[in-house]
Amino acid sequence: MKKIIVIGSSNVDMVMKTSHLPAPGETILGGEFLMNQGGKGANQAVAVRRMGGNLIFMAKLGNDILGRQSLEYFENEGIDTRYLTLTENAASGVALISVDSQAENSIIVASGANMLLNEQDVDRITEEMEEGDILLMQLEIPLQTVVYAAKKAFEKGVKMVLNPAPACNLPQELFPYLYMITPNAIEAEMLAGIPQAVLVYVGRDVVSFCLERVARISHRNGQPALSEHAQVVHAVAEHDNILVRDMYACIFNREVYFFKFFP
């Protein structure tokens, strides 16, 4: 079985449920409090493992109580922890999440040790890429690490799938190395300038799944050029869920051996 490699973040999510999200300066009484294992990288890794995927997971944790608890959690999930590093130079990543009664959420992330994951760490995993099929990444680690890992994966023939969150402007040098990109509406608009779009990047083309149309975009001279071909599609849900894209990426990549989605 080919390997699915996840390089990315590991956080402890501290979740507070509330009737509505507070306005600036507003104090409200919340409801249920939960503390869960999280981080977009960890979410993907756990999903791959639970689906029976042949997983390699790389992340950096603080050598603190949260980091050690996370390591124990991953071991209990049956995840190989060889590439999970405890560092003394930063605290473990933490996400403070508020979720209202309509499932809208606001998230603040203290990245901590995630931002110390670097090119030297990626070099430790390049041999695994020789037998790898898919690389899953996100943007909760340094962008230069993402670009470096994408380039290494591309050189090894590994397909890279990027969840471009948190949203930021991506460097042009990254795009040739991507097989697929899975932004939400806000991230898609930032990437392509198309309001309320959700993009899937395949090779050198971007297939844009908008709320009212599907359009193929090809990059010419570094600029996106929208084609005239479009068709009506329907949105599945109005709200972005915390785990939906992480799980979708894992489900797709667990099945990628059996289905060819893009001829």
The 8 nearest C-alpha neighbors of each residue, nearest first, counted from 0:
[[1, 2, 53, 52, 130, 131, 132, 3],
 [2, 0, 131, 132, 130, 53, 3, 133],
 [1, 3, 131, 53, 132, 54, 4, 130],
 [2, 4, 133, 54, 53, 132, 134, 131],
 [3, 5, 55, 134, 54, 56, 133, 2],
 [6, 4, 135, 56, 134, 44, 136, 55],
 [7, 5, 57, 136, 56, 58, 40, 135],
 [8, 6, 40, 58, 136, 137, 140, 5],
 [7, 9, 40, 38, 113, 139, 58, 39],
 [8, 10, 38, 41, 37, 40, 58, 92],
 [11, 9, 92, 38, 37, 93, 12, 94],
 [10, 12, 36, 93, 37, 35, 94, 92],
 [13, 11, 94, 35, 37, 34, 36, 93],
 [12, 14, 34, 95, 33, 96, 94, 11],
 [15, 13, 96, 33, 32, 97, 12, 34],
 [14, 16, 32, 97, 31, 96, 98, 17],
 [17, 15, 98, 30, 31, 97, 99, 29],
 [16, 18, 29, 99, 30, 19, 98, 15],
 [17, 19, 99, 100, 20, 16, 29, 30],
 [20, 18, 99, 17, 21, 100, 98, 101],
 [19, 21, 99, 22, 97, 17, 18, 98],
 [22, 20, 25, 19, 23, 27, 26, 24],
 [21, 23, 25, 24, 20, 26, 19, 27],
 [24, 22, 25, 21, 26, 20, 27, 105],
 [23, 25, 22, 26, 21, 27, 20, 28],
 [26, 24, 22, 21, 23, 27, 20, 28],
 [27, 25, 21, 24, 28, 22, 23, 29],
 [28, 26, 29, 25, 21, 17, 20, 19],
 [29, 27, 30, 26, 17, 18, 16, 21],
 [30, 28, 17, 16, 27, 15, 31, 18],
 [29, 31, 16, 17, 32, 15, 28, 18],
 [30, 32, 16, 15, 33, 29, 17, 14],
 [33, 31, 15, 14, 16, 30, 34, 13],
 [34, 32, 14, 13, 35, 15, 31, 12],
 [33, 35, 13, 12, 14, 32, 11, 36],
 [36, 34, 12, 11, 37, 33, 13, 14],
 [35, 37, 11, 12, 10, 69, 34, 38],
 [38, 36, 10, 11, 12, 42, 41, 9],
 [37, 39, 9, 10, 8, 41, 40, 42],
 [38, 40, 42, 41, 8, 43, 245, 37],
 [39, 41, 7, 8, 43, 42, 38, 9],
 [40, 42, 44, 9, 38, 43, 39, 37],
 [43, 41, 39, 45, 40, 44, 37, 38],
 [44, 42, 46, 40, 245, 41, 45, 249],
 [43, 45, 41, 47, 46, 42, 5, 40],
 [44, 46, 48, 42, 47, 43, 41, 49],
 [47, 45, 43, 49, 48, 44, 50, 42],
 [48, 46, 52, 44, 50, 45, 49, 249],
 [47, 49, 45, 51, 52, 50, 46, 54],
 [50, 48, 46, 51, 47, 45, 52, 76],
 [51, 49, 47, 48, 52, 46, 253, 250],
 [52, 50, 48, 49, 47, 53, 253, 54],
 [51, 53, 47, 48, 54, 50, 253, 3],
 [54, 52, 2, 3, 51, 1, 0, 55],
 [55, 53, 3, 52, 2, 4, 48, 56],
 [54, 56, 4, 5, 3, 79, 57, 2],
 [57, 55, 5, 4, 6, 44, 54, 82],
 [58, 56, 6, 82, 83, 5, 7, 55],
 [57, 59, 83, 7, 8, 6, 9, 84],
 [58, 60, 84, 113, 112, 83, 116, 85],
 [61, 59, 85, 91, 66, 112, 84, 86],
 [60, 62, 91, 90, 86, 66, 85, 63],
 [61, 63, 85, 86, 87, 66, 60, 67],
 [64, 62, 66, 61, 65, 67, 90, 91],
 [63, 65, 67, 66, 68, 62, 61, 69],
 [66, 64, 68, 63, 67, 69, 91, 11],
 [67, 65, 69, 61, 60, 63, 68, 64],
 [66, 68, 70, 64, 69, 65, 63, 71],
 [67, 69, 65, 71, 66, 70, 64, 72],
 [70, 68, 72, 66, 67, 71, 65, 73],
 [69, 71, 67, 73, 72, 68, 66, 74],
 [70, 72, 74, 68, 69, 73, 75, 67],
 [71, 73, 69, 75, 70, 74, 68, 76],
 [74, 72, 76, 70, 75, 78, 71, 69],
 [73, 75, 71, 77, 76, 72, 78, 70],
 [74, 76, 72, 77, 73, 71, 78, 70],
 [77, 75, 73, 74, 78, 72, 45, 48],
 [76, 78, 74, 75, 73, 79, 48, 49],
 [79, 77, 73, 74, 76, 80, 48, 54],
 [78, 80, 81, 77, 55, 74, 56, 82],
 [81, 79, 83, 82, 78, 74, 73, 56],
 [82, 80, 83, 79, 84, 57, 56, 55],
 [81, 83, 57, 80, 84, 56, 58, 79],
 [84, 82, 58, 80, 57, 81, 59, 85],
 [83, 85, 59, 60, 82, 86, 58, 81],
 [86, 84, 60, 62, 61, 59, 83, 87],
 [87, 85, 61, 62, 88, 60, 84, 89],
 [86, 88, 62, 89, 61, 85, 90, 63],
 [87, 89, 86, 90, 61, 112, 62, 115],
 [90, 88, 112, 111, 61, 87, 86, 91],
 [89, 91, 61, 111, 112, 92, 63, 62],
 [90, 92, 61, 60, 112, 111, 66, 65],
 [93, 91, 10, 110, 111, 109, 112, 113],
 [92, 94, 11, 10, 109, 108, 12, 91],
 [95, 93, 108, 12, 107, 13, 96, 109],
 [94, 96, 13, 107, 106, 12, 14, 108],
 [97, 95, 106, 14, 105, 13, 94, 15],
 [96, 98, 15, 105, 104, 14, 16, 106],
 [97, 99, 104, 16, 103, 102, 17, 15],
 [100, 98, 19, 17, 18, 102, 101, 103],
 [99, 101, 18, 102, 19, 17, 98, 103],
 [102, 100, 99, 103, 98, 19, 18, 104],
 [103, 101, 99, 100, 98, 104, 240, 238],
 [104, 102, 101, 99, 98, 238, 105, 100],
 [105, 103, 98, 97, 102, 99, 106, 96],
 [104, 106, 97, 96, 98, 107, 103, 20],
 [107, 105, 96, 95, 108, 97, 104, 94],
 [106, 108, 95, 94, 96, 109, 105, 93],
 [109, 107, 94, 110, 93, 95, 106, 92],
 [108, 110, 93, 92, 111, 94, 107, 95],
 [111, 109, 92, 113, 108, 114, 112, 93],
 [110, 112, 92, 90, 91, 89, 113, 109],
 [111, 113, 89, 115, 60, 114, 91, 61],
 [114, 112, 140, 115, 110, 111, 59, 8],
 [113, 115, 140, 112, 141, 116, 111, 110],
 [114, 116, 112, 113, 117, 59, 141, 140],
 [117, 115, 114, 113, 59, 120, 140, 58],
 [118, 116, 144, 120, 119, 115, 121, 141],
 [117, 119, 121, 120, 144, 122, 147, 116],
 [120, 118, 122, 121, 117, 123, 116, 144],
 [119, 121, 118, 117, 122, 123, 116, 124],
 [120, 122, 118, 123, 119, 124, 148, 117],
 [123, 121, 119, 125, 120, 124, 118, 126],
 [124, 122, 121, 120, 125, 119, 126, 82],
 [123, 125, 127, 122, 121, 126, 128, 120],
 [124, 126, 128, 127, 122, 123, 121, 129],
 [127, 125, 128, 129, 124, 123, 130, 122],
 [128, 126, 125, 129, 124, 130, 131, 55],
 [127, 129, 131, 125, 130, 126, 155, 152],
 [128, 130, 127, 126, 131, 155, 125, 156],
 [131, 129, 128, 127, 1, 2, 132, 126],
 [132, 130, 128, 2, 129, 1, 133, 157],
 [131, 133, 157, 2, 1, 3, 158, 130],
 [134, 132, 158, 3, 157, 159, 131, 4],
 [133, 135, 159, 4, 5, 158, 3, 160],
 [134, 136, 5, 160, 159, 161, 4, 133],
 [137, 135, 161, 6, 7, 5, 162, 160],
 [136, 138, 162, 161, 163, 139, 164, 7],
 [139, 137, 164, 140, 163, 165, 142, 141],
 [138, 140, 8, 137, 7, 165, 141, 113],
 [139, 141, 114, 138, 113, 7, 8, 142],
 [142, 140, 144, 143, 114, 145, 139, 138],
 [141, 143, 145, 144, 146, 140, 138, 139],
 [144, 142, 146, 145, 141, 147, 117, 118],
 [143, 145, 147, 142, 141, 117, 146, 118],
 [144, 146, 142, 148, 143, 147, 149, 141],
 [147, 145, 149, 143, 144, 148, 173, 150],
 [146, 148, 144, 150, 149, 145, 143, 151],
 [149, 147, 151, 145, 150, 146, 144, 152],
 [150, 148, 146, 152, 147, 151, 176, 145],
 [149, 151, 153, 147, 148, 152, 176, 146],
 [152, 150, 148, 154, 153, 149, 147, 155],
 [153, 151, 157, 155, 149, 154, 150, 148],
 [152, 154, 156, 150, 155, 151, 176, 157],
 [153, 155, 151, 152, 156, 150, 157, 149],
 [156, 154, 152, 153, 157, 129, 128, 151],
 [155, 157, 153, 154, 152, 158, 132, 129],
 [156, 158, 152, 132, 133, 155, 153, 131],
 [159, 157, 133, 178, 134, 132, 156, 160],
 [158, 160, 134, 178, 177, 133, 135, 157],
 [159, 161, 179, 135, 180, 178, 134, 177],
 [162, 160, 180, 136, 137, 163, 135, 179],
 [161, 163, 137, 181, 164, 180, 182, 136],
 [164, 162, 137, 182, 138, 161, 166, 165],
 [165, 163, 166, 138, 162, 137, 139, 182],
 [164, 166, 138, 163, 167, 139, 137, 186],
 [167, 165, 164, 186, 163, 168, 185, 189],
 [166, 168, 169, 165, 164, 163, 186, 189],
 [167, 169, 170, 190, 166, 189, 186, 171],
 [168, 170, 167, 171, 173, 190, 174, 142],
 [171, 169, 172, 173, 168, 174, 146, 142],
 [170, 172, 173, 174, 169, 221, 175, 168],
 [171, 173, 170, 174, 175, 146, 176, 169],
 [172, 174, 171, 146, 170, 176, 175, 177],
 [173, 175, 177, 176, 171, 172, 170, 203],
 [176, 174, 177, 173, 203, 172, 202, 171],
 [177, 175, 174, 153, 173, 149, 150, 178],
 [178, 176, 159, 174, 179, 175, 160, 202],
 [177, 179, 201, 202, 159, 158, 160, 200],
 [180, 178, 200, 160, 201, 199, 177, 161],
 [179, 181, 161, 200, 199, 160, 162, 182],
 [182, 180, 162, 199, 198, 161, 179, 163],
 [183, 181, 186, 187, 163, 197, 198, 162],
 [182, 184, 186, 197, 185, 187, 181, 239],
 [185, 183, 195, 196, 187, 197, 186, 188],
 [184, 186, 188, 187, 183, 189, 195, 166],
 [187, 185, 189, 166, 182, 183, 188, 184],
 [188, 186, 190, 184, 189, 197, 182, 196],
 [187, 189, 192, 193, 194, 185, 191, 190],
 [188, 190, 186, 187, 192, 191, 185, 168],
 [191, 189, 187, 188, 192, 186, 168, 169],
 [192, 190, 188, 193, 189, 187, 223, 196],
 [191, 193, 188, 189, 190, 194, 187, 196],
 [192, 194, 188, 191, 196, 195, 187, 189],
 [195, 193, 188, 196, 192, 184, 187, 209],
 [196, 194, 184, 209, 188, 193, 210, 185],
 [197, 195, 209, 184, 187, 194, 208, 193],
 [196, 198, 208, 184, 187, 183, 182, 209],
 [199, 197, 207, 208, 206, 187, 181, 182],
 [198, 200, 180, 206, 181, 179, 205, 207],
 [201, 199, 179, 205, 180, 206, 204, 178],
 [200, 202, 178, 179, 204, 205, 203, 199],
 [201, 203, 178, 204, 177, 200, 175, 179],
 [202, 204, 201, 175, 217, 205, 218, 200],
 [205, 203, 217, 201, 202, 216, 200, 206],
 [204, 206, 200, 216, 199, 215, 201, 207],
 [205, 207, 215, 199, 198, 200, 214, 216],
 [206, 208, 198, 214, 213, 197, 209, 205],
 [207, 209, 213, 197, 198, 196, 206, 212],
 [210, 208, 196, 212, 211, 213, 197, 207],
 [209, 211, 234, 233, 212, 232, 195, 196],
 [212, 210, 231, 209, 232, 233, 213, 230],
 [213, 211, 231, 230, 209, 229, 232, 210],
 [212, 214, 229, 208, 230, 207, 209, 231],
 [215, 213, 229, 207, 228, 206, 226, 212],
 [214, 216, 206, 226, 205, 207, 225, 217],
 [215, 217, 225, 205, 224, 204, 223, 226],
 [216, 218, 204, 224, 223, 219, 205, 203],
 [219, 217, 223, 222, 221, 224, 220, 216],
 [218, 220, 221, 222, 217, 223, 224, 216],
 [221, 219, 222, 218, 223, 224, 217, 171],
 [220, 222, 219, 218, 223, 171, 217, 224],
 [223, 221, 218, 219, 220, 224, 217, 191],
 [224, 222, 218, 217, 216, 219, 225, 221],
 [225, 223, 216, 217, 218, 222, 226, 219],
 [226, 224, 216, 215, 223, 227, 214, 217],
 [225, 227, 228, 215, 216, 214, 224, 217],
 [226, 228, 229, 225, 214, 215, 216, 224],
 [229, 227, 226, 214, 215, 230, 213, 225],
 [230, 228, 213, 214, 212, 227, 231, 215],
 [229, 231, 212, 213, 232, 228, 214, 211],
 [230, 232, 212, 211, 213, 233, 229, 210],
 [233, 231, 211, 212, 210, 230, 234, 213],
 [232, 234, 210, 235, 231, 211, 209, 212],
 [233, 235, 236, 210, 232, 237, 209, 211],
 [236, 234, 233, 237, 238, 232, 210, 239],
 [237, 235, 234, 238, 239, 233, 240, 210],
 [236, 238, 239, 234, 235, 240, 210, 184],
 [239, 237, 236, 240, 103, 102, 101, 235],
 [238, 240, 241, 237, 183, 243, 236, 103],
 [239, 241, 243, 242, 238, 102, 244, 103],
 [240, 242, 243, 239, 244, 104, 245, 39],
 [243, 241, 245, 240, 244, 246, 42, 39],
 [242, 244, 246, 240, 245, 247, 241, 239],
 [245, 243, 247, 246, 242, 248, 181, 162],
 [244, 246, 242, 43, 248, 243, 247, 42],
 [245, 247, 249, 243, 244, 248, 242, 250],
 [248, 246, 244, 250, 249, 245, 243, 251],
 [247, 249, 251, 245, 246, 250, 244, 252],
 [250, 248, 252, 246, 247, 251, 47, 253],
 [249, 251, 247, 253, 252, 248, 246, 254],
 [252, 250, 248, 254, 249, 253, 255, 247],
 [251, 253, 255, 249, 254, 250, 248, 133],
 [252, 254, 250, 251, 255, 249, 52, 47],
 [255, 253, 252, 251, 256, 257, 250, 258],
 [254, 256, 252, 257, 258, 253, 251, 259],
 [255, 257, 254, 258, 253, 252, 259, 1],
 [258, 256, 255, 254, 259, 253, 260, 252],
 [259, 257, 255, 260, 256, 254, 251, 261],
 [258, 260, 261, 262, 255, 257, 256, 254],
 [259, 261, 258, 262, 255, 251, 257, 201],
 [260, 262, 259, 201, 258, 206, 202, 199],
 [261, 260, 259, 201, 258, 202, 204, 206]]
